[in-house]
Amino acid sequence: MYVKSKQKKTIDFIFSNGSVASFSTELAALVNKFNDIFGVVNNMLTLNKDLLNIYEQFLKEYLESTSKYQVFLKYSNKLFYLIDKTYTNMNLGTNMNVKEDSTYTLNINLKESEDLFKTSIRTRFFIVCYLTDDSMDQLSQKEMQKYICRDMINNGTLDKLYKIINSIIMSTYPTKSGKKIWDLLSVTTGYTSDGYALRLLSSVIYKALPSLKPEENPIAYMISICKNEVDWLLRTNFGIKFVNSTINNISVNENTNRIEEYEIYYRSIVKVCFEPIFKKYEDLANKLSNYNAYTTVVNICNPLIFKIFGINSYHISLDNNCLINLYCYDFLKDHDPDKTELLKLLTSASAISQDRKPLSDDIKAYAQSTIVSRELGKYYKFLNHANLKKIVIESISVLYQYKYVDVNTNEELEINWFKFIDEFVDYLRKVASEDYKDFINSQVERMYVTNVNVD
């Protein structure tokens, strides 16, 4: 079974006889997302003794061999058969959160997404072969990945992913001129759009694929990783912010330009704003780091983060994403402490509920009427009324499908969803209005002073 080691950036495997193999990695996310990645591996090894026995034989022989790829080839067929069989018996991937739209030629459908997730599960069993100090050589890694991803290759999913990534790259622009930017990059840095698309595809397969979660739309997650890396490349080479052509959510506002004027770089944001939050809430942050914060970060924190920094939360490079939740929690606790349900969600561990249910009609109706009564549309004029309702209710619906647990007591928290809706809509209104102006301006000024000092 895999366990987190006491040593930094190290993962241990405990064999049935009690012996331990340690694997070091330079990829912090591998340790930070340990439960997401290795939890399902441990469950599968526990449920299928044949899989456990063969896998332990494979690991022992792999660690002792100088021809590691040959060991992989020796055991791969049997391991893949047992992994896929256990995957099917556990009904993994049956709750895929995928939006199918046949009008888009590059839409990855449910069947293709299921193959993608099955590949993600297979990959986790062989992470030691390409992301640790016991990795194969580079050529062998590529051959192994072709074998692991064979279903994705055969059904065209990998080709679709590449085309989607290339589309993301070519849609980056300051004035809708993506090709010109990449022509310039080609001359100055050697990066071409096609070459960088291949590099991103490799990065997604190697780094993002092992941590996919079906209930959180695996396709959207992988695309967000790509957008993050593209934005970082363009920002570091040109020193300004390039905007992707897709508007993600209601976070967009007219104050983006003043943030760009201050040249806020990711490293400054992390150092100035999030390192103090970790020090202030270190014990809670360490506990929350064992859980996935994606849902609350995206659906609650994003509007405030964008208002302050001019970027979405997934652009902030943090080993521990719960710090974004704690940043917003710290703000609300001091400036809007009556938001008790919001505060509760921001400091809890979230896990997908086994009996996921859509919003009940009365909760949905209450959300719609609250959006109208609080005149939310006045503050998000770039969205029509129907789209605003759709975005807000979709966020509430996603949050509603999770259960929330107190990390100190491990007890499930009761959420008053009607009160949450009141607080959430009011929070969105205040973010877009002048109610939080003093705090937001202080954070912007803080970033400005820091960057002036750095320069």
N, C-alpha and C positions, 0 to 999 in steps of 0.2 A: 504494500500500500504506500502511496505517496503522502508525505507529510512535509510541512514547512520546517526547515532547519533553523536552529538558533543562530547559525551563521548567516550573515547578510548575503542576499542574492544566491542562496543555496537551497536546493530541494533534495530531500532524502527519499529513498525507496527502502522500505522495510520488508525483507523477504520473510516467507513463512517460517524459516528456521531461526529468525531473529537477527540475521546479519543485515548490515545496512550499506547501501551504496549512496554516495553523495554526488550531486551534480551542481556545479556552479554555472551561473549564467550572467551575461552582461545586460540582458533584457529585463529591466525592473518590473515590467508589466507581468512577466511570467510568475513572479512571486506575489505581486500586488493583487493579481486576479487568480490566485491559487485555487480558491474554491470553485470559481466559474470553470476553470480549465480542468483541474484534476478531480473535482468532486464526482463527476460522472464516471471517470475512469475507475476510481475506487469503488463506486457502486457496482459497476459492471464486473470488476474482478471479484467482488464479494458474492455476487449472484451466480456467477458461472465459474465453478472450480476448475473445469477444463481450461478455460481461458486463463485463469490465474496460473495454473501449472505451466502451460506452454509459454506464457509471457515471462515468467520467472526464468525458465530455461533460456529463452531468447536473451534476456538482459544479462544473465551470467556469462553466456557465450560471447555476446557482443562486447562486454567490458574486457574480456580476456583476449579477444582476437585482434590481430593487426590487419585483418581483411574484413572490416566492419560491414561493408556493403554486401559481401558474400553471405554474412550471417543474416542480414536482413532478407536477402533473396531466399535463403534456406527456410526461414520461418514465415515469410510474408503471406503465402497462400492460406496456411492453416490459421494464422492469426486473423487475417481479414475475414475468413469464414466465421470464426468464433465471435469476432467483434460485431459483424453485421447481424449474426443470429441473435446475440444478446441485445443489440440495438432494437431489433424487431420485437423481441419478447417484452422489452421494457416500454414499448410504445413511445420511444423517443421521437421527437420531431412531429408528433401528431397535433401539437398546438402551435403550428407555425403562424406567425403574424406577418402575412405577406399580402400586399395589395396588388391584385392582378388587373392589368388594363391592356386588353388586346389591341387597342388603338396605337400603342407604342411598340415599334418593331424591336426595341431592346428591352422590353419588359421581361423580367425573369419570373416565370410562373411558379405555381405552388410545387409542381413536380420537380422542377429544376432546383427550387429552393430546398426541397427535401433532400435531393442528392447532394447539394452544397453542405447541408448540415450533417449528413451522414459522413461526408468527407472530413468535416471538422472534427467529428468524434474519432474517426480513424487516426487523424493527424496527432491527436493528444497522446496516443500510445507511443509515438515515435519522436516526441519533442526532444528527448535526450540525444537523438541522432543528428540534430541540426541546430539546436539552440543552447547547447551546453558545452562545457569544456571537453566532453567526450564525443563531440560531433564527428561525422564522417568528413572526408575532404569535399571541397566545393562541387566537383564534378559528380561525385557519388550522391551528394545531397540532391542535385537537380534530377538525377535518374530516379532516386527514391520518390521525389515529389511527383514526377510523372506517373509513377505506379500508384501512389496514394490517390491522385486526382484523376485517375483514368475515367471514372464515370462522368465527371464534369467535362473532361476533354471530349469524350465520345458523344455526349448529348448537346454539345455546343455551348454549355454554360460558361466555360472559361473564355471562349471567344466573345460572348456577350459582355462579360465582365471587362475584358480588354477594351471593347468598343465604348462601353459606358465611361470607363476611366479616360479614354482619349477624348470623349465628348466633354467631360469635366475640364480637362486641360485646355481645350480649344475654346471653351466658353468663358475663360477668365479674361477680364478686360478692365481698363480704366475708361475706355471710350468705345467699347464693343469692337475691339480690334485684336482678338486673341492671336491670330496668325502672325501679325507684326511683332508682337511681344516675344513669341517663341522664335521668330527669325533673329531677333536681337539677342536672345539668350543663346542661341546656337553660335553666334559669332563671338560673344563675350565669355561664355562659360563652357561651351561645348555641348550643352543640353539641347536636344531637339525634342519636339513634341512626341514623336513616335518613340524615341529612345526613352524619354522620361515616362511615357505610358507603360512601357515594358518594365521599367524599374519599379513603378508603383504597383503594378500587378504582382510582381515578385514580392514586394513588401507586404501586400495584403495577404498573399498565400502563406508567407512565412510567419507573419506577426499577428495578423488579425484573425485569420481563419480558425486557429485553435480556441479562441475565446468567444465564439458565436453563441448567442442564446436565442432559441427560436421564438420566444414570446416577445422579443424586442426588435423584431424585423431585422434579420441578419443582413439583408441586402442594404438597407439604409445605414446600418452600422458600418459596413465595409466602405460604402461610398463616403461616409463622413470622415473616415480615416484618410481617404484619398484627398478630399477637399482640404483637410488640415495640412497635409504635406505639400500640396500645391501652393497653398497660401503662404506657407512658411518659406518655400523656395523663392517665390516672387518677392515677398517682403524683404528677405535678407539680401537679395541681389539688387533690388531697385530702391529700397529704403522707404517705400510708400506702400499703402494698402491697396491691393487689387481686389475687386469685388466679383464674386461668382454671379452668374446671370440668374441664378435661382434665389428667390426670396424664401427663406426657410420658415419663418413664423412672424408673429406680431412684434418681434423684438426690433424690427427696423424702425428708425426714427430720423428726424431731420437734423439731429445734432452730431451726426457721424463726422462731419468735416472738422469740427473743433478737436475731436479726438485725434484725427489724422495729423493736425497741425502740431500736436504735442509729440508725435512720433513714439507712441507707446509700443514698446517691444515686449514680446512674451516674457523674456527673462526679467524685465523690470516689474511686470505685473505680478509674477510669482514671488519675486524677492520682497517687494514692498508690501503687497497686499495679502499674500497667502502664507508666507512663512510666519508672520506674527500670529495668524489664526491658528496654525499648527501648534505654536508654543502656548497659546492661550488655552486651547482645548486638546492638548496632546493625548490625554488618556481616552477621551471620547473619540478622537480621530483615529487612534490605533484600533479601537474596537470596531468602528464603522468601516475601516479599511478592508475588513474581511467580507464585506458585503458590496453588492453592486449599487452604486448611487445614480446610475444613468437616468432612471425614470424621473426622480425628483429634480435632478439637476436640469434636465431638458424642459420639463413641464412647469417647474416653479421658478427656478433661478435664472433661466435664460433672459427674460425681459430685463431684469435688473442688471445682469452682467453686461448685456449689450448696451444699455443706457449709459453705463459708466465707461466701459472700455471700447465700445464700438466694434466688438467681435463677439461671436457666439461662444458658448462655454466649451465646445469641443475644440476650439482653437487654443485653449489654455493648456499648456503641457504640464500636467501634474501627475506624479506617480499615484497620488491618492485623491481621486475626484471628489470624495466626500468633503474635502476642504472647501469646495465651491458651495456646498450645502451649508457648511458651518459659517462661511463668510456671510451668506444671506441671513442665516439664523442670528449671527452676532448683530447684524444691522437691524433686523426686525425687533430683536429683544430690547435694543436701546431706543429705537425710533418709532416702533409701532407694536408695543408689547401685548396689545389686545388680540393680536392674530394668533390665538392659542392653538388652533388646529394646524395652521401652517407651521408654527414652531415645532409642533409635535412630529409632523412628517419629516421635517428637515433634520431632526436628530434621531430618527429611528432607522432600523434596518428594514428594507423592503424586500419582499419575496412574492413571486407570482402566486396567486391563490389557486388552489387545486379546483375550486368550484367557481371559476371566473364567470361573472354574469355581466350582461350589458347594463347600462344605467337604467334604473326603473323609470317608468313614465313620469312619476311625480318628481323625482330628482331632476330629470332632464327638463321638465317644464319649469321647475323652479330656477334652474340655471338660465334658461332662456329669458324668463321674466326679470331676473336680476340683472342680466346684461342690458336689458332695455331700461329698467328703472334707474340704474346707476349711470345711464347715458354713456356707456363705454365707447360707443361709436364716435362721440365728439372728440375723443383723444386718439383714435386710430383712424384718421380720415382717409388714409391710403388704402384701407380695406372697405369693401362694401359691407352692408349690414349682414348679408347672408354668410359671407366668408368669415367675418369676425365671429359670428355665432358658431360656425362650424369649427374654427380653430380652437376656441375656448372650450367648447363642449367636448371636443376630441381629447384635449389635454385632461379634462376632468374624468372622462371615460377611462383613459389609460391609467390614471392614478387610482381610480376606483377598483380596478381589477387586481390590485395588490393588497397584501396584508402587511401590516406594519408592526414591528416588534421592538420593545424597549431593550436596548443592548445590555443594560445593566441587570435587568430581572429576567430577560428572555420571555416575557409575557406579551401576548398580543395586545395591541392598543385598540381601544374603541374610537372610531372616528365619526364625529357628527358631520355627515356630508352636507347637510343644509347649512350649517354654520361655516363649514369649509368653503362652500360656494360664495357665501357672503364675504368672507375674508379674501378669497382668491380674486374675485371680481374687483373688490375695493383696492386690493394690492396692485392689480394691473392698471386700474385707473390712476392711482397715485404715482406709479412708475412713470406714466406718460404725461402726468400733469406737473404741477409745481410743488406738490406736497412733500416730496423727498428731495427737493432741489438743494437744500443746504448740504445734506450728506453727499449727494452725487457730485456737487461742485467741489466739495472738500477732497473727495477721492481723485477727481480729475486734477486738481491743483497739486495734490500729493504726488501724482505720477509725473506731472510737469516738472516740479522741482527736482525730483529724483533723476529724470532724464537730462536736465540741464547740468546737474552735478556730475553725472556720468560722462557727458560730453566734455 
